Amino acid sequence: MTTTAFHAPYLVDGTIGGTLKDAYLVVTDATVAEVTTTPPTGADVVECGDGILVPGYIDIHCHGANATSYDVGSTEFEAVKQGHLSHGTTRGVMSFVTASVPRLVELIHGARQIEDPWLLGVHPEGPFLAESRKGAHDAALLIDPEPAVVNALLDAAGGCIKQITIAPERAHALEAIEKFANNGAVPAVGHTECDYETAREAFDRGARILTHAFNAMPSIHHRAPGPVIAALRDPRVWIEVINDGVHVHPAVVRSLFEEAADRMVLVTDAMAATNSPDGHYLLGELDVTVKDGVARLVDGGNIAGSTLTMDRAVARAVTEVGVDVDVAVAAATSHPAEAIGVEDKFGRLAPGYPADFLILDPQTYLPREVHTGRCQSGLLA
């Protein structure tokens, strides 16, 4: 066994308030052995300079990078993974845009063949979405979550669906939410026209995530509060936000954190152009143009995912939104882990957890180094 202690002036363990000064992260065989402020004995000490030790980031809503996407198939997994791992995402979920049910089943089967602990599971973002809030999804493929379709997806998944986005106003949607929740797949409310009351009922039926808050859903109105207020008022619900400065204004992101810091989840919703030049790309079967890092559908101009990476989402939260470092880090580590039910395995710097960690620059809050821990079971974790 080899034991190494990484010494830094600050260590953020992934929880709000979980910051230690002059701390040591003790790693034995790629597993966290100890987090301490006492110099360990019998360990090789690596000095991190003025860097900040934080857990590796977890992205539970991501479609692509490096000029390709998960929707092409499992052959593209490694390219997408490397595009995000290089920016601090040490574990992730594979998101699919809307496709036909046979194609989704094929994509899920392909994901199950991937033997890589980086991958925690899959996230079908469709096809159970509202046509009026389709965003960058193909309206011709949107359907109701009828029982036969729900069963087909669950049978194909074998437990690997970590979240699934549903518009709860669709026919059979509330029953589908219960079915997915009872089978270990976390339902998310999103791409929806639903009102406050319907969102509340969806959460009562088992939905536990709000998909990219404010995007592809009704805005807050003083007489029609909508799904965002429903999520903010429900302590059971995790709230995704795409913090790229395009999808949601920084002042609004700050308001979300002020209202529900302990339930915020930073996500990228990244598409193929992430970590790639501007130009023309596909999102599923839809044509997308990326200019100045902003992706839009060629037909209609809707925002079509992002080119965000988790390191920039966290850094922006601190430097532009004004969130404390521990709060921003929690939204990228322990919170997404808990949102999809893997908090006992990932998302923290604590004894027994994989040694997934980053060393952040204290001025930019971007990673100087990315470290991945032991090869713990990923897809069915």
N, C-alpha and C positions, 0 to 999 in steps of 0.2 A: 504494500500500500504506500502511496505517496501522498503526503499532506503538505499543502501550500496555504499560507495565510496572506491574503491581500489586504494591505493596510492603507486606509484613506482617511482624510480629515472628516469626511461625512459618509455615512451609509444610510440609505433609505430602504427599509425592508419590504416595501410594497403596500404598507398600510398607512392610513392617515394618522399622523402623529408618530409614526415609526421611524424616527430619525435618530441615529447615534452619532456622536462626535468622537473623533480619534478612534475609529473602529477597525476591527479585523474580521474579514470574512474567511473562515477556515474551511478549506475544501479538501476532502479526501476521496480519491478515485471519482472525480467529477460529481460528487454529491456534497451538499453543504453539511459540514460536521458541527459547526458552531458559528455564532455571531456574537462577538464579545468586544469589550473595551479593554480587556486585559491581554497583554502580549502573550501569545500562546507559546508553549514549550514544544520542542521537537518538530517544528514546522519550518519549512523554507519560507521566508518572508519576502513578498514582492511589494515594493513601495509604489503606490499609485499616484505619487506626487500630489497635486492639488485636485485630483479627480474625485468625482462623487460615485460611489458604488450603488447601483440600483439593480433590481431584477430585470431579466430580459423581458421584452414586451410581448404581449399576446394580442393578435389581431383576429377578432371573431367575425369580421365582415370584410372580405377581400376577394377580388375577382381575378387580378392579373398583375403582370409586371414584365419588364424586359421584352416588350413587343409581342407578348402572347398572353393567353388567359386559360383558366381552368376549363372554360367552356369548350375549348378545342379538344380536350381529353386528358387523361392521366399522363400521357407522354410529355405534356408541357409542365408537369408539376415541378421538376427540378429547376427550370428556368425561372418560374414565378417565385419559388421558395428562395432562391439565391438573391433575387432582386429585393426581397424584403428582409432576409437575414442580414444582408450587408448594411441595413439601416436599423438593426436592433431588434427585429421581430424574431424571437427565438422559438416560438410556437405559434401555430396559426390554424385557422379554419378555412376550408375551401368553399367559396361562395359561387353559386351558379345563377346566371340570369335566367329568365323565363325560357323554357323550351317545351317541346311536346313531352307528354308523360313517358313514352318509350325512350326518348332521348335522355330525359332525366334519370330514368332507371339505368340506362347504359352508363351515364356519367357516374352515378353512385356506385355501380358495380366496379367501374374502373378505379374509383377512389379506394375502395376496399382492398384492392390488390397492392396498394402502395405501402411498402414496409419501411416507413420513415417516421421516427418518433417526433419529428417537427410537426406532423399533421395530427391535429386533435379531432377532426371530424369534418362534416360537410354542412353547408347552409344553402338549401334551395330558397332563393329570394322570390321565386314565383313557382307556379303559375296562378296562385290564388289571390291576385291583386285586382284593384279597381281600375277599370279602363280609364276613368277620368284622372287618375293619379298614377298612370303607368310609368311616367318618367322615361327611362331608356329601355323599357321592356316592350316586346312585340305584342300589340293589342290583340292580334289575331290568335295568339296562343293562350290568352288569359281565360281561365275556366273556374267554375265553382269547385270547392273541395268536396265532391261527392264521396260517400263512404268507400266505393270501390277504388277510387283514385288514391285516397288516403291510405288504404290498406296496401295498395300496390307499392307506394313509396316506402311505407314502413317495412314491408316484406323485403324489398330490395336493399334497404339500409342495414338491417341486422344490428341496429343500435348505433349506427355512425352518424345519424342526423343530430347535430348539436343545437341548431336552431332552425326555424322555418318561418318565413314572413307570410302573414295572412292579413287580408282586408276583412275585418270581422263582420262587415255588413253584407258580405256575399252569402248566397243561399248555402246552407249546411256549414257555414264557417264556425259558428260557436260550438257545434258538435265536433267539428274537426279539431278545434283548439283543445277540447277535452281529450280527444283520442290521442293526439300527438303528445300532450303533456303526460298522459297516463302511460305512455310508452317511451319516456325518457328523452323526447325531442322537445326543446324549449320553444313554444310558440312566441312569435314576435308580431306586434301590431305595426303594420306599415303599408306604404303605397295604398292608402285608404282614404275614403271620403267620409268615414264614420264620425258621428257626433260624440259628445262627451259621454252620454249614457251608454252608448254601444261599446265604447272603449272600456268603460268601467265594467261592463258585463264580460267583455273578453278577458279582462284581468281576473275577474272572479272565476271564470271558467278555466284559467290556467296559463294565460299569456303572461310572460314575465320580462319581456324586452320591448322597448319602443325602437323600431328601426329608424336610424338616422333622423333624429328629432328635427321637426320643422320642414323637412324635405319630403315631398310627395304625400302631403297630408294637409288638412285645413289649418290655417293659422289661428292664433288666439284672437277671439272676439269677445267683447264684454257681455254679449248676450248668447254667444255660442262658443264656450271655452275649448271644445274640441279635444283631440287625443293627447296633446302635449300637457294640458292642465290635468287631464285624467291620470296621466303617468306621474306627473310631479306630485299629485296628491296621494298616490298609492305607494307606500313604503316597500312593497314587494317587487316593484318594477325597476329594471335597469334601463338607463336612458343612453342610447347611442348618440354620438355627435361626430360629424365630420369637420374637424377643426383645421380647415385649410384656408380660411379667410374668404372663400368663394361660396361654399354651401350655406354657411351661417355666419352672420356678422360677429366679430369678436365680442361686442357688447352683449349680444344675445347669449353667446357661449358663456360669458361671465355670469349672466343672470341664471343660467342653468346650474352652474357650479355653486352659486350662492344659495340656491334653493335646495339642491340635492347633491351636494358634493360626495356623499357617501354612496351614491348610486350611479354616478356618471361613468360611462365607458367610451373611451376614445377609439374610433375605428377609422380605417382609411377608405373603405369602399373603392379601393384602387382598381383601375382597369389596365389594359395592356400597355398603355403609353407611360406608365409609371417607370421611372428609371430609364426612360427612352426619349428620343427627340420628338419634337412636335411633328405632326403629320396626320396621315389617314390610318385609321385602325378599325377593327371590328369589335363590337360588344355583343356577344351572341351572334346573331345574324344581321345586326344593324350597323350601318356605316356611321363612323364617328370621325370628327375632325378635332385635332388638338392644336390649340394656338396659345402660346404663352403659358403652357401647362394646364390650360382649362379645356376639358373634354366636353364637346357638345355633339348631339345628333346632327347629321347632315340634313335630315328631313325634320324640320320643325325647330331645331335649335335648343331642345331641352338639354340641361346638364346631364352628362352621361358618365356617371361615376367620377372619380378623382384621379389625380396623379400623386396623391399624398403618400408619404411613408410615416410609420409610427414615430420615428425619431423626430420628424418635423412637427407632428401633431403634439407631442409632449413639449418640445421646445417652444412652439407657438403658445401653448397654454401658459407657460411660465412668462415668456418675454413679451407677449402681445396681449394675452387675455388677462394676465395678472394673477394667475393661480399660484399658490405655494407649491414648491417642488414636490413635497410628499403627496399632495393632493393630485397633482398632475400625474405623477408616477403611479399612484394607486389606480387611477382611471385607465392605465395602460397595462396593468399587471394583475393585481389581486381581484379587481372588479370584473374584468372580462372572464377571468378564470371562474369566479363564483357565478357569473351570469349563465355559464354553460355547464356548471356543475362539476368542475375539475379543480376546485380550490384546495382540495386536500393533497394535490399532486403538483400543482404549478402556480406561479404568480407571486411567490414570496421568496425572500432570503431568510430561510429558517432551517433548522436541523432536519435532515431527511429529504429535503427538496432537491431536485436536480440543480446543479450549479450553473443555471442560466443567469448570466449577469452582464452588465455593461459598466464601463467606466466613462462617466460623462464629463465633458469640459464644463467647468463652473461658470464660464462666461456665456457660452452659446447653448449649453445644455444638450448638445449633440454628442453622440458616442465617439469616444476615442478608440475604444476596444469593445469587441463583442465576443463573449464566451458562452459556449453551450455546454450543458451538463450531460449527465449519464443518459444512455439510450433507454429511457423508460418507455413503456408501451404508449403509443401516441393515439392512433385513430380511434380506438375503443376505450380510451382512458376514461 
